[in-house]
């Protein structure tokens, strides 16, 4: 099975695993002999599920985004702040509408990881430069015209059918390695 398909399937499994972590943490807080404040088991379950999702996501997808992983970690931190603020807003709104604090706390603690995931997916989108680099690295046999970037793979001639420029094989190969370096410098 290709690595991308495996990652997608494991990402789908993240939700049932997070639900189990949420319920387990809730049960641990609920079954303690020590008196805990109202809503604490719900908050504890939400925090545990959120921590699980963040670690699971970063471990699962870090290799797919290796070139810009540190940038993605910074963006993930911003997504955490967005999720926290969104969850607080949802909890406050539900508490003010329903007058039941447990319901607002439960929905807020469950919505924080979902808001974080949505923001993270937005931040972790593949940029055009990353897409171009991924495609260039996918196969070393892919040749592009140095002038117009037309894909020359499979042609019997070194003349570009798009722009009409002719190159020697050595020129084409030299330009391909330069192209990868230029794209990596832009990144």
Z-matrix of the N, CA and C atoms (Angstrom, degrees):
N
C 1 1.436
C 2 1.531 1 108.43
N 3 1.325 2 118.35 1 134.73
C 4 1.473 3 120.59 2 -179.56
C 5 1.537 4 111.29 3 -63.98
N 6 1.320 5 116.59 4 148.95
C 7 1.469 6 120.19 5 -177.86
C 8 1.536 7 113.48 6 -57.52
N 9 1.324 8 117.28 7 -37.47
C 10 1.464 9 119.67 8 -179.34
C 11 1.530 10 110.91 9 -63.92
N 12 1.322 11 117.13 10 -42.87
C 13 1.474 12 120.69 11 178.88
C 14 1.529 13 109.73 12 -64.44
N 15 1.311 14 116.96 13 -40.68
C 16 1.464 15 120.89 14 178.09
C 17 1.524 16 110.54 15 -61.24
N 18 1.336 17 117.06 16 -44.77
C 19 1.466 18 120.40 17 179.40
C 20 1.523 19 111.37 18 -62.84
N 21 1.320 20 116.75 19 -41.00
C 22 1.467 21 120.07 20 179.77
C 23 1.532 22 110.45 21 -64.30
N 24 1.326 23 117.00 22 -43.72
C 25 1.469 24 119.82 23 178.34
C 26 1.528 25 111.46 24 -63.97
N 27 1.320 26 116.80 25 -41.86
C 28 1.466 27 119.68 26 177.53
C 29 1.532 28 111.38 27 -66.55
N 30 1.321 29 117.35 28 -32.22
C 31 1.459 30 120.42 29 176.15
C 32 1.528 31 110.42 30 -65.45
N 33 1.323 32 117.01 31 -40.51
C 34 1.464 33 120.49 32 177.57
C 35 1.534 34 110.27 33 -63.00
N 36 1.327 35 116.86 34 -38.94
C 37 1.465 36 120.67 35 179.18
C 38 1.527 37 112.77 36 -70.48
N 39 1.326 38 116.84 37 -15.24
C 40 1.454 39 120.55 38 -179.70
C 41 1.532 40 110.95 39 -59.57
N 42 1.328 41 117.97 40 -36.06
C 43 1.459 42 120.69 41 -176.02
C 44 1.536 43 113.12 42 -67.53
N 45 1.331 44 119.31 43 -47.31
C 46 1.475 45 116.56 44 175.43
C 47 1.528 46 112.90 45 -64.22
N 48 1.329 47 116.73 46 -36.17
C 49 1.467 48 119.32 47 176.93
C 50 1.535 49 110.42 48 -63.13
N 51 1.327 50 117.09 49 -42.86
C 52 1.464 51 120.61 50 179.77
C 53 1.522 52 110.76 51 -64.72
N 54 1.325 53 116.85 52 -37.13
C 55 1.469 54 119.69 53 176.86
C 56 1.526 55 110.61 54 -63.15
N 57 1.336 56 116.90 55 -39.26
C 58 1.464 57 120.08 56 178.03
C 59 1.529 58 110.72 57 -66.14
N 60 1.341 59 117.03 58 -40.34
C 61 1.463 60 120.41 59 177.18
C 62 1.528 61 109.95 60 -63.23
N 63 1.328 62 116.37 61 -42.82
C 64 1.472 63 121.14 62 179.07
C 65 1.530 64 110.56 63 -58.88
N 66 1.326 65 116.13 64 -49.96
C 67 1.464 66 120.03 65 -178.83
C 68 1.533 67 112.00 66 -66.09
N 69 1.330 68 116.45 67 -38.40
C 70 1.462 69 119.75 68 178.34
C 71 1.513 70 112.03 69 -64.73
N 72 1.325 71 117.23 70 -45.22
C 73 1.469 72 120.36 71 178.99
C 74 1.525 73 110.49 72 -66.38
N 75 1.330 74 116.72 73 -39.31
C 76 1.464 75 120.85 74 176.79
C 77 1.531 76 110.23 75 -58.76
N 78 1.326 77 116.11 76 -46.34
C 79 1.462 78 120.66 77 -179.29
C 80 1.521 79 111.27 78 -63.65
N 81 1.325 80 116.77 79 -39.97
C 82 1.468 81 119.65 80 179.40
C 83 1.521 82 110.54 81 -62.48
N 84 1.342 83 117.27 82 -45.68
C 85 1.462 84 120.05 83 178.85
C 86 1.529 85 111.78 84 -67.11
N 87 1.310 86 116.32 85 -38.32
C 88 1.467 87 121.65 86 -177.28
C 89 1.533 88 111.77 87 -69.83
N 90 1.320 89 117.40 88 -36.64
C 91 1.463 90 121.50 89 -174.57
C 92 1.525 91 113.87 90 -89.24
N 93 1.318 92 117.45 91 1.41
C 94 1.457 93 119.35 92 178.25
C 95 1.528 94 109.41 93 -66.93
N 96 1.316 95 115.13 94 144.88
C 97 1.464 96 119.87 95 178.08
C 98 1.528 97 111.48 96 -76.78
N 99 1.300 98 116.58 97 -15.97
C 100 1.462 99 121.28 98 179.87
C 101 1.530 100 108.02 99 -80.29
N 102 1.301 101 116.44 100 140.94
C 103 1.468 102 120.28 101 179.09
C 104 1.528 103 108.38 102 -73.36
N 105 1.318 104 116.10 103 123.75
C 106 1.463 105 121.39 104 179.19
C 107 1.522 106 108.73 105 -112.35
N 108 1.344 107 117.29 106 152.10
C 109 1.465 108 120.24 107 -179.68
C 110 1.535 109 111.64 108 -62.59
N 111 1.336 110 116.08 109 155.10
C 112 1.459 111 121.13 110 177.91
C 113 1.524 112 109.70 111 -58.36
N 114 1.289 113 115.42 112 137.07
C 115 1.464 114 120.75 113 177.98
C 116 1.517 115 113.94 114 85.44
N 117 1.322 116 117.67 115 -11.87
C 118 1.469 117 120.50 116 -178.43
C 119 1.522 118 112.77 117 -61.94
N 120 1.334 119 120.44 118 -41.72
C 121 1.467 120 118.70 119 177.06
C 122 1.539 121 112.25 120 -60.23
N 123 1.326 122 116.80 121 -36.36
C 124 1.464 123 120.25 122 178.74
C 125 1.528 124 111.17 123 -68.54
N 126 1.328 125 115.52 124 -43.42
C 127 1.464 126 119.49 125 178.63
C 128 1.524 127 110.19 126 -65.80
N 129 1.331 128 117.12 127 -43.44
C 130 1.467 129 120.70 128 178.60
C 131 1.515 130 112.07 129 -61.03
N 132 1.330 131 117.06 130 -41.80
C 133 1.463 132 120.55 131 176.40
C 134 1.515 133 111.80 132 -63.59
N 135 1.321 134 116.53 133 -41.16
C 136 1.468 135 120.32 134 178.68
C 137 1.516 136 112.55 135 -65.27
N 138 1.322 137 116.65 136 -43.75
C 139 1.468 138 120.55 137 178.85
C 140 1.527 139 110.71 138 -63.85
N 141 1.311 140 117.13 139 -42.03
C 142 1.474 141 120.81 140 179.32
C 143 1.528 142 110.55 141 -64.70
N 144 1.328 143 117.17 142 -43.35
C 145 1.470 144 120.25 143 178.95
C 146 1.520 145 110.48 144 -65.24
N 147 1.332 146 116.80 145 -40.78
C 148 1.457 147 120.77 146 -179.79
C 149 1.524 148 110.45 147 -63.84
N 150 1.322 149 117.08 148 -45.28
C 151 1.464 150 120.49 149 178.56
C 152 1.524 151 110.68 150 -61.63
N 153 1.323 152 116.42 151 -42.21
C 154 1.465 153 120.20 152 177.93
C 155 1.528 154 111.13 153 -60.48
N 156 1.324 155 117.42 154 -47.15
C 157 1.473 156 121.00 155 -178.53
C 158 1.520 157 110.99 156 -62.20
N 159 1.318 158 117.97 157 -43.20
C 160 1.468 159 120.95 158 -178.54
C 161 1.527 160 110.70 159 -63.50
N 162 1.325 161 116.78 160 -48.29
C 163 1.469 162 119.67 161 -179.87
C 164 1.530 163 110.71 162 -64.31
N 165 1.313 164 116.60 163 -45.87
C 166 1.466 165 122.08 164 -179.78
C 167 1.525 166 110.63 165 -58.31
N 168 1.332 167 116.60 166 -48.25
C 169 1.467 168 122.00 167 -178.80
C 170 1.528 169 111.39 168 -61.21
N 171 1.318 170 116.72 169 -49.42
C 172 1.472 171 120.38 170 -176.75
C 173 1.525 172 111.31 171 -65.49
N 174 1.317 173 117.61 172 -40.36
C 175 1.464 174 120.18 173 178.60
C 176 1.527 175 110.41 174 -66.82
N 177 1.312 176 116.39 175 -40.19
C 178 1.460 177 121.10 176 -176.70
C 179 1.527 178 112.65 177 -69.30
N 180 1.318 179 117.77 178 -40.19
C 181 1.470 180 120.54 179 -171.72
C 182 1.527 181 114.58 180 -105.49
N 183 1.327 182 119.73 181 -0.50
C 184 1.470 183 120.30 182 -175.46
C 185 1.522 184 112.84 183 -61.93
N 186 1.329 185 118.26 184 -37.13
C 187 1.466 186 120.30 185 -177.34
C 188 1.519 187 111.69 186 -72.16
N 189 1.320 188 116.99 187 -29.55
C 190 1.465 189 120.18 188 179.31
C 191 1.522 190 111.00 189 -71.24
N 192 1.327 191 117.49 190 -22.86
C 193 1.460 192 121.69 191 -177.39
C 194 1.519 193 111.68 192 -119.39
N 195 1.291 194 116.86 193 34.22
C 196 1.460 195 122.60 194 -173.68
C 197 1.527 196 114.17 195 -53.66
N 198 1.350 197 120.51 196 -46.60
C 199 1.464 198 118.31 197 -174.53
C 200 1.523 199 114.04 198 -59.75
N 201 1.314 200 118.49 199 -35.54
C 202 1.460 201 121.25 200 -175.12
C 203 1.527 202 111.42 201 -117.47
N 204 1.316 203 117.35 202 32.79
C 205 1.464 204 119.71 203 -173.22
C 206 1.528 205 112.24 204 -65.19
N 207 1.317 206 119.11 205 -39.97
C 208 1.464 207 120.86 206 -179.58
C 209 1.521 208 111.23 207 -65.04
N 210 1.323 209 116.94 208 -38.88
C 211 1.457 210 120.57 209 175.78
C 212 1.513 211 109.87 210 -62.80
N 213 1.331 212 116.66 211 -41.81
C 214 1.453 213 120.97 212 179.84
C 215 1.537 214 111.33 213 -64.44
N 216 1.321 215 117.69 214 -34.84
C 217 1.463 216 120.63 215 177.98
C 218 1.528 217 109.97 216 -65.26
N 219 1.313 218 117.48 217 -40.61
C 220 1.468 219 120.71 218 176.65
C 221 1.528 220 110.27 219 -62.93
N 222 1.326 221 116.22 220 -43.18
C 223 1.453 222 120.16 221 178.94
C 224 1.529 223 110.86 222 -66.48
N 225 1.316 224 116.64 223 -34.67
C 226 1.461 225 120.82 224 177.49
C 227 1.524 226 110.27 225 -64.63
N 228 1.314 227 117.24 226 -37.63
C 229 1.466 228 120.82 227 176.54
C 230 1.527 229 110.50 228 -63.56
N 231 1.321 230 116.26 229 -41.07
C 232 1.472 231 119.57 230 176.08
C 233 1.521 232 110.47 231 -63.48
N 234 1.321 233 116.53 232 -38.46
C 235 1.471 234 120.38 233 178.18
C 236 1.525 235 110.50 234 -63.68
N 237 1.336 236 117.82 235 -33.86
C 238 1.467 237 120.90 236 177.21
C 239 1.523 238 110.53 237 -63.21
N 240 1.324 239 116.40 238 -44.00
C 241 1.465 240 119.78 239 179.09
C 242 1.526 241 110.96 240 -63.50
N 243 1.329 242 116.60 241 -41.96
C 244 1.464 243 121.08 242 177.43
C 245 1.524 244 110.12 243 -61.28
N 246 1.319 245 116.74 244 -44.88
C 247 1.463 246 121.20 245 -179.06
C 248 1.524 247 111.36 246 -65.03
N 249 1.310 248 116.43 247 -41.80
C 250 1.469 249 120.27 248 179.99
C 251 1.523 250 110.30 249 -63.10
N 252 1.337 251 116.10 250 -46.03
C 253 1.464 252 120.06 251 178.81
C 254 1.533 253 111.12 252 -64.09
N 255 1.315 254 116.82 253 -42.29
C 256 1.464 255 120.14 254 178.60
C 257 1.520 256 112.12 255 -63.63
N 258 1.330 257 116.85 256 -42.52
C 259 1.465 258 120.74 257 179.44
C 260 1.526 259 111.08 258 -66.07
N 261 1.342 260 116.86 259 -40.24
C 262 1.467 261 119.08 260 176.54
C 263 1.528 262 110.67 261 -61.95
N 264 1.326 263 116.17 262 -41.60
C 265 1.460 264 120.10 263 178.47
C 266 1.522 265 112.19 264 -63.27
N 267 1.323 266 116.20 265 -43.37
C 268 1.468 267 120.21 266 178.57
C 269 1.526 268 110.31 267 -64.55
N 270 1.320 269 117.49 268 -44.68
C 271 1.459 270 121.21 269 179.28
C 272 1.518 271 111.78 270 -62.15
N 273 1.323 272 116.82 271 -44.63
C 274 1.459 273 120.71 272 179.08
C 275 1.520 274 110.77 273 -62.44
N 276 1.337 275 117.09 274 -44.81
C 277 1.460 276 121.13 275 -179.97
C 278 1.528 277 111.28 276 -61.37
N 279 1.334 278 116.54 277 -46.27
C 280 1.464 279 119.42 278 179.92
C 281 1.524 280 112.34 279 -67.07
N 282 1.317 281 117.16 280 -36.38
C 283 1.460 282 119.87 281 177.23
C 284 1.526 283 111.02 282 -65.33
N 285 1.320 284 116.59 283 -39.48
C 286 1.464 285 119.27 284 -178.86
C 287 1.526 286 112.29 285 -74.40
N 288 1.321 287 117.82 286 -27.67
C 289 1.462 288 120.96 287 -179.61
C 290 1.527 289 111.16 288 -85.01
N 291 1.318 290 117.86 289 -44.21
C 292 1.470 291 120.94 290 -173.66
C 293 1.526 292 113.28 291 -95.36
N 294 1.325 293 117.98 292 -17.84
C 295 1.459 294 122.51 293 -176.60
C 296 1.531 295 112.60 294 59.40
N 297 1.320 296 116.26 295 23.77
C 298 1.465 297 120.92 296 176.19
C 299 1.520 298 106.57 297 -122.23
N 300 1.305 299 116.74 298 105.21
C 301 1.460 300 120.32 299 -173.70
C 302 1.524 301 112.33 300 -65.53
N 303 1.330 302 117.72 301 -33.78
C 304 1.467 303 119.27 302 -178.08
C 305 1.526 304 111.39 303 -63.80
N 306 1.317 305 116.70 304 -39.08
C 307 1.463 306 120.21 305 -179.35
C 308 1.529 307 110.33 306 -65.37
N 309 1.322 308 117.10 307 -46.18
C 310 1.463 309 120.65 308 178.78
C 311 1.510 310 112.37 309 -62.38
N 312 1.323 311 116.85 310 -40.93
C 313 1.471 312 121.52 311 178.97
C 314 1.522 313 109.98 312 -65.16
N 315 1.337 314 116.70 313 -43.66
C 316 1.466 315 120.00 314 -179.21
C 317 1.529 316 111.17 315 -62.81
N 318 1.324 317 117.13 316 -47.39
C 319 1.465 318 120.37 317 -179.05
C 320 1.525 319 110.37 318 -66.32
N 321 1.323 320 117.00 319 -40.59
C 322 1.471 321 119.78 320 179.28
C 323 1.520 322 111.41 321 -64.28
N 324 1.339 323 116.97 322 -43.56
C 325 1.469 324 119.12 323 -178.48
C 326 1.530 325 111.25 324 -69.05
N 327 1.327 326 117.49 325 -29.52
C 328 1.470 327 119.73 326 177.53
C 329 1.524 328 111.76 327 -82.22
N 330 1.333 329 117.58 328 -26.95
C 331 1.465 330 119.33 329 -177.83
C 332 1.528 331 112.75 330 -82.31
N 333 1.320 332 118.06 331 -23.79
C 334 1.465 333 120.27 332 -179.00
C 335 1.532 334 112.64 333 -57.41
N 336 1.340 335 119.42 334 -48.37
C 337 1.467 336 118.29 335 178.29
C 338 1.533 337 112.90 336 -63.85
N 339 1.329 338 116.37 337 -34.32
C 340 1.467 339 118.58 338 -179.95
C 341 1.525 340 111.47 339 -69.53
N 342 1.325 341 116.77 340 -40.39
C 343 1.470 342 120.25 341 175.98
C 344 1.520 343 109.18 342 -64.04
N 345 1.336 344 116.68 343 -42.11
C 346 1.465 345 119.99 344 179.31
C 347 1.531 346 110.90 345 -60.46
N 348 1.340 347 116.14 346 -44.11
C 349 1.464 348 119.34 347 179.84
C 350 1.526 349 111.63 348 -61.57
N 351 1.316 350 117.09 349 -43.78
C 352 1.465 351 120.30 350 179.54
C 353 1.524 352 110.54 351 -62.01
N 354 1.325 353 117.18 352 -45.08
C 355 1.468 354 119.87 353 179.12
C 356 1.523 355 111.37 354 -66.35
N 357 1.327 356 117.19 355 -40.05
C 358 1.465 357 120.86 356 179.83
C 359 1.520 358 111.29 357 -64.93
N 360 1.317 359 116.41 358 -42.96
C 361 1.471 360 119.29 359 177.72
C 362 1.519 361 109.66 360 -60.67
N 363 1.323 362 117.53 361 -39.51
C 364 1.466 363 120.72 362 177.28
C 365 1.531 364 110.75 363 -63.60
N 366 1.342 365 116.98 364 -45.63
C 367 1.460 366 120.49 365 -178.13
C 368 1.534 367 112.67 366 -70.91
N 369 1.337 368 117.55 367 -31.46
C 370 1.455 369 121.17 368 -174.88
C 371 1.527 370 113.04 369 -89.85
N 372 1.319 371 118.23 370 11.64
C 373 1.465 372 119.84 371 177.07
C 374 1.533 373 109.27 372 -57.72
N 375 1.303 374 114.52 373 150.19
C 376 1.456 375 120.54 374 178.82
C 377 1.531 376 108.90 375 -76.50
N 378 1.343 377 116.08 376 126.90
C 379 1.459 378 120.10 377 178.77
C 380 1.525 379 109.47 378 -77.78
N 381 1.338 380 117.89 379 162.24
C 382 1.471 381 119.33 380 177.86
C 383 1.531 382 112.76 381 -58.55
N 384 1.307 383 117.93 382 -36.71
C 385 1.466 384 120.62 383 179.12
C 386 1.525 385 109.99 384 -67.57
N 387 1.329 386 117.29 385 -42.70
C 388 1.469 387 120.29 386 177.96
C 389 1.529 388 111.01 387 -63.87
N 390 1.317 389 116.61 388 -38.89
C 391 1.462 390 120.18 389 178.50
C 392 1.531 391 109.90 390 -63.56
N 393 1.324 392 116.71 391 -44.46
C 394 1.466 393 120.73 392 179.69
C 395 1.529 394 110.41 393 -63.35
N 396 1.328 395 116.61 394 -43.52
C 397 1.473 396 119.82 395 178.28
C 398 1.523 397 111.41 396 -63.18
N 399 1.324 398 116.84 397 -42.42
C 400 1.466 399 120.70 398 178.86
C 401 1.520 400 110.30 399 -61.16
N 402 1.295 401 116.66 400 -43.16
C 403 1.463 402 119.86 401 179.71
C 404 1.524 403 111.47 402 -66.84
N 405 1.330 404 116.52 403 -38.56
C 406 1.465 405 119.28 404 178.45
C 407 1.529 406 111.57 405 -67.22
N 408 1.315 407 116.18 406 -37.25
C 409 1.458 408 119.74 407 -179.24
C 410 1.528 409 112.57 408 -78.55
N 411 1.328 410 116.54 409 -19.79
C 412 1.467 411 120.41 410 -175.78
C 413 1.524 412 111.46 411 -59.32
N 414 1.289 413 116.51 412 -44.36
C 415 1.462 414 120.20 413 178.12
C 416 1.514 415 108.12 414 -137.39
N 417 1.301 416 115.54 415 129.69
C 418 1.457 417 119.60 416 177.01
C 419 1.522 418 111.13 417 -74.08
N 420 1.320 419 117.38 418 -16.45
C 421 1.454 420 121.11 419 -176.55
C 422 1.526 421 112.82 420 -82.60
N 423 1.318 422 118.60 421 -6.67
C 424 1.459 423 120.90 422 -179.45
C 425 1.517 424 109.67 423 -75.40
N 426 1.324 425 115.72 424 127.95
C 427 1.460 426 121.65 425 177.97
C 428 1.519 427 109.22 426 -117.32
N 429 1.320 428 114.97 427 135.50
C 430 1.451 429 120.78 428 177.50
C 431 1.516 430 109.17 429 -119.66
N 432 1.324 431 115.67 430 148.86
C 433 1.462 432 120.42 431 175.88
C 434 1.518 433 107.97 432 -66.68
N 435 1.331 434 118.83 433 129.40
C 436 1.460 435 121.18 434 -179.37
C 437 1.527 436 113.14 435 -66.50
N 438 1.328 437 116.80 436 -20.36
C 439 1.456 438 120.49 437 -176.81
C 440 1.530 439 111.64 438 -89.52
N 441 1.341 440 116.73 439 -52.81
C 442 1.464 441 119.98 440 -173.02
C 443 1.527 442 113.80 441 -114.40
N 444 1.325 443 118.92 442 0.68
C 445 1.469 444 124.88 443 178.91
C 446 1.524 445 113.98 444 66.30
N 447 1.306 446 118.31 445 21.26
C 448 1.454 447 121.80 446 176.50
C 449 1.528 448 108.58 447 -69.76
N 450 1.317 449 117.87 448 140.83
C 451 1.458 450 122.50 449 -179.45
C 452 1.529 451 108.78 450 -75.38
N 453 1.342 452 116.72 451 114.36
C 454 1.466 453 122.58 452 -177.56
C 455 1.524 454 112.44 453 -95.90
N 456 1.314 455 118.17 454 3.11
C 457 1.454 456 121.79 455 -177.63
C 458 1.530 457 110.15 456 -60.43
N 459 1.319 458 116.32 457 130.80
C 460 1.463 459 121.83 458 176.40
C 461 1.513 460 115.07 459 90.04
N 462 1.316 461 117.89 460 -5.74
C 463 1.466 462 119.50 461 178.97
C 464 1.525 463 110.39 462 -78.79
N 465 1.337 464 116.40 463 150.16
C 466 1.464 465 120.88 464 179.57
C 467 1.519 466 111.81 465 -90.13
N 468 1.301 467 117.72 466 -2.07
C 469 1.459 468 121.79 467 -178.01
C 470 1.521 469 109.15 468 -128.30
N 471 1.317 470 117.26 469 161.88
C 472 1.459 471 120.82 470 177.94
C 473 1.526 472 110.84 471 -98.58
N 474 1.308 473 116.87 472 10.96
C 475 1.462 474 121.38 473 175.68
C 476 1.532 475 107.73 474 -90.77
N 477 1.331 476 115.87 475 133.61
C 478 1.465 477 121.03 476 -179.91
C 479 1.531 478 109.22 477 -78.15
N 480 1.314 479 118.63 478 123.48
C 481 1.461 480 120.62 479 178.67
C 482 1.532 481 112.56 480 -71.17
N 483 1.306 482 118.16 481 -16.34
C 484 1.461 483 121.40 482 -177.71
C 485 1.533 484 111.47 483 -83.41
N 486 1.340 485 116.32 484 -52.08
C 487 1.471 486 119.17 485 -176.39
C 488 1.529 487 112.77 486 -106.26
N 489 1.334 488 118.23 487 -13.33
C 490 1.455 489 121.65 488 176.39
C 491 1.520 490 115.88 489 86.42
N 492 1.333 491 118.00 490 -2.10
C 493 1.467 492 120.49 491 -179.65
C 494 1.522 493 110.13 492 -73.80
N 495 1.335 494 116.03 493 141.95
C 496 1.470 495 121.98 494 178.47
C 497 1.529 496 108.84 495 -107.33
N 498 1.330 497 115.67 496 142.15
C 499 1.453 498 121.89 497 -179.14
C 500 1.517 499 108.72 498 -135.37
N 501 1.327 500 115.65 499 158.23
C 502 1.457 501 118.94 500 169.85
C 503 1.534 502 106.76 501 -86.06
N 504 1.329 503 116.34 502 164.18
C 505 1.462 504 120.20 503 178.96
C 506 1.524 505 110.43 504 -61.49
N 507 1.335 506 117.02 505 -40.49
C 508 1.467 507 120.58 506 179.26
C 509 1.528 508 111.49 507 -62.41
N 510 1.328 509 116.47 508 -40.90
C 511 1.467 510 119.44 509 178.07
C 512 1.533 511 110.98 510 -62.98
N 513 1.316 512 116.10 511 -43.85
C 514 1.462 513 119.69 512 180.00
C 515 1.525 514 111.49 513 -61.25
N 516 1.329 515 116.85 514 -46.23
C 517 1.462 516 120.34 515 -179.14
C 518 1.525 517 111.42 516 -64.87
N 519 1.336 518 116.71 517 -40.04
C 520 1.465 519 120.45 518 178.87
C 521 1.528 520 110.53 519 -64.56
N 522 1.310 521 116.83 520 -41.15
C 523 1.471 522 120.70 521 -179.67
C 524 1.523 523 111.68 522 -67.78
N 525 1.335 524 118.19 523 -31.63
C 526 1.463 525 120.96 524 -179.95
C 527 1.524 526 110.32 525 -65.70
N 528 1.328 527 118.19 526 -43.80
C 529 1.459 528 120.14 527 179.44
C 530 1.523 529 110.52 528 -68.36
N 531 1.332 530 117.49 529 -35.37
C 532 1.461 531 120.85 530 175.71
C 533 1.522 532 110.47 531 -64.27
N 534 1.322 533 116.17 532 -39.41
C 535 1.459 534 121.45 533 -179.11
C 536 1.532 535 111.34 534 -62.13
N 537 1.329 536 117.24 535 -43.58
C 538 1.457 537 120.98 536 178.84
C 539 1.527 538 109.73 537 -63.32
N 540 1.346 539 117.39 538 -43.27
C 541 1.468 540 120.37 539 179.00
C 542 1.518 541 111.59 540 -63.69
N 543 1.354 542 117.94 541 -40.43
C 544 1.457 543 121.76 542 178.78
C 545 1.525 544 110.80 543 -63.14
N 546 1.321 545 117.28 544 -42.76
C 547 1.453 546 121.23 545 -179.73
C 548 1.524 547 110.80 546 -67.58
N 549 1.323 548 117.53 547 -38.70
C 550 1.462 549 120.55 548 177.61
C 551 1.527 550 111.15 549 -66.51
N 552 1.358 551 117.51 550 -33.63
C 553 1.456 552 121.21 551 177.75
C 554 1.526 553 111.11 552 -67.70
N 555 1.332 554 117.12 553 -36.38
C 556 1.459 555 121.68 554 178.25
C 557 1.506 556 110.37 555 -65.78
N 558 1.295 557 117.31 556 -36.38
C 559 1.459 558 122.96 557 -178.81
C 560 1.506 559 108.78 558 -65.41
